[in-house]
Amino acid sequence: MKISVVIPAHNEEKFIGRCLSSINEQLVPHDLQVEIIVVLNRCTDGTATIARAHGATVVSNDSKNLSEIRNTGVAHAKAEWVVTIDADSWMSKGVLTEIYKLSKLPSALGGGIKITPERLSPGIAVGYGIMLVPAFFLGLSFGMYWFKKSDFDAIGGFDEKLHIAEDVDFLRRLKLHGRKSGRRHTIISTESITTSCRKFDEFGDWHFVRLFGNPLRVKRAMLGGEREYLDKNWYDVKR
């Protein structure tokens, strides 16, 4: 069996090595092959060199649209099962083995995983709570997704009309698609990913609270409006 891991990366030389190492150090069954695809996005640093040094295939997409960037990576994936993860996150050692096991089930559809920030504070906890509490009740997740490429193609991949929250929208549509064939998505809880707190380091620990405290602005940004706001908070964040 083969799994492709897709990683979007915009000037990620400070973080991507940890992400790639966590993939290469997975405790996987002997018959599981792992392909890593790094999608370079307007990189002017050493991201490509680090990616190649870790055995990754490097492709490029220079748009300021995460859906397009992720879709480019999946288009290059050679495996039927695909995982997407952000460059500033890293996996616990049994993530791919858990996906391997779950993928063998007849009801396997894909899904997400438990996510934790690398450090906690009151502001970070409240910010994550704003996202994770409703996600729990809706059966959604953040940060990493796994799915079959055939299902990805069937639902049209990540929606390129969306500039943020494209991943949550994707999982929502994947769930609906799976119901048609009696398959269910799974949020992995026995393993996890950890994500960096770089945005909190730059913007302050109450960043998510301020960011999502104006849902109308977030919605406009999601659909491609508020370009300066999008660039500052997502596409041109300092690394």
QUIVEN-V942750 format. One record per pair of residues at least 6 apart in sequence whose ideal C-beta (glycine too) atoms are under 8 Angstrom apart, sorted by the first residue. I is the first residue (numbers start at 1). J is the second residue. Records with the same first field share a line. If there is no record, write none. Layout:
I: J / J
This chain:
1: 31 / 32 / 33 / 79 / 81 / 100 / 103
2: 32 / 33 / 34 / 35 / 78 / 79 / 80 / 81
3: 32 / 33 / 34 / 35 / 79 / 81 / 82 / 83 / 96 / 99 / 100
4: 35 / 36 / 37 / 74 / 77 / 78 / 79 / 81 / 82 / 83 / 149
5: 23 / 34 / 35 / 36 / 37 / 82 / 83 / 84 / 85
6: 37 / 39 / 70 / 73 / 74 / 77 / 82 / 83 / 84 / 85
7: 16 / 19 / 20 / 36 / 37 / 38 / 39 / 51 / 56 / 73 / 84 / 85 / 86 / 87
8: 39 / 41 / 66 / 69 / 70 / 73 / 84 / 86 / 87
9: 16 / 38 / 39 / 40 / 41 / 43 / 47 / 51 / 87
10: 41 / 42 / 43 / 87 / 235 / 239
11: 42 / 43 / 44 / 45 / 47 / 239
12: 19 / 43 / 45 / 47 / 87 / 88 / 239
13: 45 / 46 / 47 / 50 / 239
14: 239
15: 87 / 88 / 196 / 198 / 239
16: 38 / 47 / 50 / 51 / 87 / 88
17: 50 / 54
18: 90
19: 85 / 86 / 87 / 88 / 89 / 90 / 91
20: 36 / 38 / 50 / 51 / 54 / 56
21: 54 / 90
22: 90 / 91 / 92 / 93
23: 34 / 36 / 54 / 91 / 96
24: 34 / 36 / 54 / 55
25: 93
26: 34 / 91 / 93 / 94 / 95 / 96 / 97
27: 93 / 94 / 97
28: 34 / 96 / 97 / 100
29: 97 / 100
32: 96 / 97 / 100
33: 79
34: 96
35: 57 / 77 / 78 / 79
36: 51 / 54 / 55 / 56 / 57
37: 56 / 57 / 58 / 59 / 73 / 76 / 77
38: 47 / 48 / 51 / 56 / 57 / 58 / 59 / 73 / 87
39: 59 / 60 / 61 / 69 / 70 / 72 / 73
40: 47 / 48 / 51 / 58 / 59 / 60 / 61
41: 60 / 61 / 62 / 63 / 69
42: 62
45: 239
47: 87
48: 58
51: 58
52: 58
57: 76
59: 72 / 73 / 76
60: 72
61: 68 / 69 / 72 / 73
63: 69
64: 163 / 230 / 231 / 235
65: 160 / 163 / 224
66: 158 / 163 / 164 / 166 / 167 / 234
67: 157 / 158 / 159 / 160 / 161 / 162 / 163 / 166
68: 158 / 160
70: 84 / 157 / 158 / 166 / 167
71: 157 / 158 / 160
73: 84
74: 82 / 84 / 149 / 152 / 157
77: 149
79: 149
80: 148 / 149 / 150
81: 99 / 103 / 110 / 146 / 147 / 148 / 149
82: 146 / 147 / 148 / 149 / 152
83: 96 / 99 / 144 / 145 / 146
84: 144 / 145 / 146 / 167
85: 91 / 143 / 144 / 193
86: 143 / 144 / 195
88: 195 / 196 / 198
89: 115 / 143 / 144 / 193 / 194 / 195 / 196
90: 193 / 194
91: 144 / 191 / 193
92: 191 / 192 / 193 / 194
94: 190 / 191
95: 113 / 144 / 188 / 191 / 192 / 193
98: 188 / 190 / 191
99: 146 / 188
102: 108 / 186 / 188
107: 182 / 183 / 184
108: 148 / 183 / 186
109: 147 / 148 / 151 / 174 / 175 / 177 / 178 / 183 / 184 / 185 / 186
110: 145 / 146 / 147 / 148 / 151 / 174 / 178 / 185 / 186
111: 141 / 145 / 146 / 147 / 171 / 174 / 185 / 186 / 187 / 188
112: 140 / 141 / 142 / 143 / 144 / 145 / 146 / 171 / 185 / 187 / 188
113: 141 / 143 / 144 / 146 / 187 / 188 / 189 / 191 / 192 / 193
114: 141 / 187 / 188 / 189 / 191 / 192 / 193
115: 141 / 142 / 143 / 144 / 192 / 193 / 194 / 195
116: 192 / 193 / 194 / 195
117: 124 / 128 / 194 / 195 / 196 / 197 / 200
118: 194 / 195 / 196 / 197
119: 197
121: 200 / 205
122: 205
123: 200 / 204 / 205 / 206 / 207 / 208 / 209
124: 197 / 200 / 205 / 208
126: 206 / 208 / 209
127: 200 / 205 / 206 / 207 / 208 / 209 / 211 / 212
128: 208
130: 208 / 209 / 212
131: 142 / 208 / 212
132: 142
135: 141 / 142 / 168
138: 172
139: 175 / 185 / 187
140: 168 / 171 / 172
141: 171 / 187
142: 167 / 168
143: 167 / 193 / 195
144: 193
145: 167 / 170 / 171
147: 174
151: 174 / 177 / 178
154: 177
155: 170 / 173 / 174 / 177
157: 170
158: 166 / 167 / 169 / 170
159: 166 / 169 / 170 / 173
161: 223 / 224
162: 169 / 222 / 223
163: 221 / 222 / 223 / 224 / 230 / 234
164: 218 / 221 / 222 / 230 / 234
165: 218 / 222
171: 185
174: 185
175: 184 / 185
178: 184 / 185
198: 237 / 239
199: 207 / 233 / 237
200: 207
202: 237 / 238
203: 210 / 233
211: 218 / 233
212: 218
217: 226 / 229
220: 226
221: 229 / 230
224: 230
